[in-house]
Amino acid sequence: MVHTDVVVVGAGAAGLMCAAQAGYRGRQVLVLDHANKPGKKILMSGGGRCNFTNRSVSPENFVCNNPHFVISALKRFTQQDFIDLVDRHGIDYHEREWGQLFCNDSSKQIVRMLLTECDWAQVKVQTRTQISSVQKLQSGGYELQSNQGSIRCQSLVLATGGLSFPNAGATDLGYRIAQQFSLELVEPQAALVPFTLQPKELNRFSSLSGIAIEVEAQCNGASFRENLLFTHRGMSGPVILQISNYWSPGQTFSINLFPKINLYDWLLEQRKQHPKAELRNILGEMLTKRLAQVLCDLWDCDGPINQFDEKRLKAVSEQFSCWKIKPSGTEGYRTAEVTRGGVNTDGLSSKTMEAKNVPGLYFIGEVMDVTGWLGGYNFQWAWSSGFCAGQFV
Ligand SMILES: Cc1cc2nc3c(=O)[nH]c(=O)nc-3n(C[C@H](O)[C@H](O)[C@H](O)COP(=O)(O)OP(=O)(O)OC[C@H]3O[C@@H](n4cnc5c(N)ncnc54)[C@H](O)[C@@H]3O)c2cc1C
């Protein structure tokens, strides 16, 4: 039987951050992971360059049943705190649009940095460890059974992440342990994920696969202006991934294909200047020829623009600036970057991440019902929540 102060289950972003912090406080920490190496999702993140945080982070960048929950942790370990850590380790990085920060070289540097921190804090990281059960002891503390034997600890931290990318080692262990201790779950759902379309629509849009255009998309009060990409399965691109954080099955969302202009005014002007031009060609100037053609066919609005009176032009403008789409679903956990939902934050302390009714049990990172936007926010939540729990475990 191994005895230690703290067991962290999950050697990912949140788990390694928490473990190093607790280790620096003098706690004896053991990190367990069933995978063959730590930080697999960090390694694959940001196209291999890890978008590790964002220049600008605020609670509005997160989806959570209790929007206030994230405020405290984001304040106590900010994006600048993480940038300082990256600087101390001599990792070079660059900024892309929307304040996204990426490693210049490789995500491996972030994993190496976290493992170095764990090493300095005398944390032990043990991979290939499968946990079969967890039990709360009468005397306080927890006992875990694993394929590497039994382990006893005072504090148990679940940092097992979400369900996306099962190939990278995602499991529902964190959710199962939460339920074992009567914590509620917000139903997990694939997020930051492409949408699929009904076969009929897919057929209609099949010739558009590969086209990318900047649009504004709206869903349930959220609005994003970024690129939309037509794919052979449906719709993807950053704007779709962002909107998927707010979408639930069965709902529609809308797309403004002309976010930069007032389409109606522009069409009136075009009619004045090029009265004989085909509407599809005019729209195609901004949308690409193929997309304009497909949508003009779909909405039955073809012909020279001078045949369109104000009422019809108004209707055309509305179609193109408020295109309502009902996805058939998403591509699911296979391609989702994150899982929305998870351990309900109502049952957790926003200061310590400890379960309010289960002393010594902590949840951090993506396993909780906190989902960030695309752009480095999910890692920032892992760092912030991991750091906070690390001060108390
Ligand atoms: C392809 C891809 C790209 C991404 N890119 C970015 C990006 O650039 N920026 C960003 O902010 N976010 C990105 N994300 C999201 C980000 O990776 C996660 O939100 C983040 O890793 C969550 O940290 P975590 O520590 O909670 O979970 P993870 O980092 O997922 O760590 C969980 C750990 O728990 C272990 N584990 C799971 N189940 C068990 C079990 N039963 N027993 C033992 N161990 C277990 C896993 O092996 C894993 O090591 C990306 C995600 C994916 C899939």
The ligand as a Gaussian input file, in Angstrom:
#p B3LYP/6-31G(d) Opt

LIG

0 1
 C       -7.120000      18.258000     -30.938000
 C       -7.275000      19.201000     -29.782000
 C       -6.680000      20.458000     -29.851000
 C       -6.834000      21.349000     -28.797000
 N       -6.210000      22.564000     -28.880000
 C       -6.352000      23.455000     -27.863000
 C       -5.657000      24.693000     -27.893000
 O       -4.838000      24.954000     -28.782000
 N       -5.903000      25.572000     -26.871000
 C       -6.747000      25.278000     -25.825000
 O       -6.927000      26.117000     -24.934000
 N       -7.365000      24.079000     -25.753000
 C       -7.176000      23.164000     -26.737000
 N       -7.795000      21.950000     -26.646000
 C       -8.556000      21.635000     -25.427000
 C       -7.570000      21.280000     -24.296000
 O       -6.673000      20.294000     -24.776000
 C       -8.310000      20.745000     -23.064000
 O       -9.363000      21.594000     -22.710000
 C       -7.335000      20.610000     -21.892000
 O       -6.336000      19.688000     -22.227000
 C       -8.073000      20.164000     -20.640000
 O       -7.141000      19.938000     -19.641000
 P       -7.441000      18.834000     -18.532000
 O       -6.196000      18.736000     -17.733000
 O       -8.712000      19.112000     -17.866000
 O       -7.647000      17.493000     -19.353000
 P       -6.577000      16.660000     -20.320000
 O       -5.505000      17.613000     -20.690000
 O       -7.439000      16.075000     -21.314000
 O       -5.987000      15.609000     -19.318000
 C       -6.750000      14.557000     -18.790000
 C       -5.804000      13.428000     -18.427000
 O       -6.533000      12.465000     -17.704000
 C       -6.146000      11.179000     -18.150000
 N       -7.239000      10.250000     -17.896000
 C       -8.458000      10.236000     -18.453000
 N       -9.151000       9.191000     -17.985000
 C       -8.362000       8.532000     -17.110000
 C       -8.529000       7.357000     -16.339000
 N       -9.652000       6.632000     -16.384000
 N       -7.509000       6.949000     -15.545000
 C       -6.335000       7.654000     -15.509000
 N       -6.128000       8.767000     -16.235000
 C       -7.133000       9.207000     -17.034000
 C       -5.851000      11.354000     -19.625000
 O       -4.996000      10.339000     -20.117000
 C       -5.196000      12.740000     -19.636000
 O       -3.795000      12.654000     -19.501000
 C       -7.620000      21.018000     -27.668000
 C       -8.197000      19.757000     -27.593000
 C       -8.019000      18.842000     -28.631000
 C       -8.653000      17.486000     -28.516000

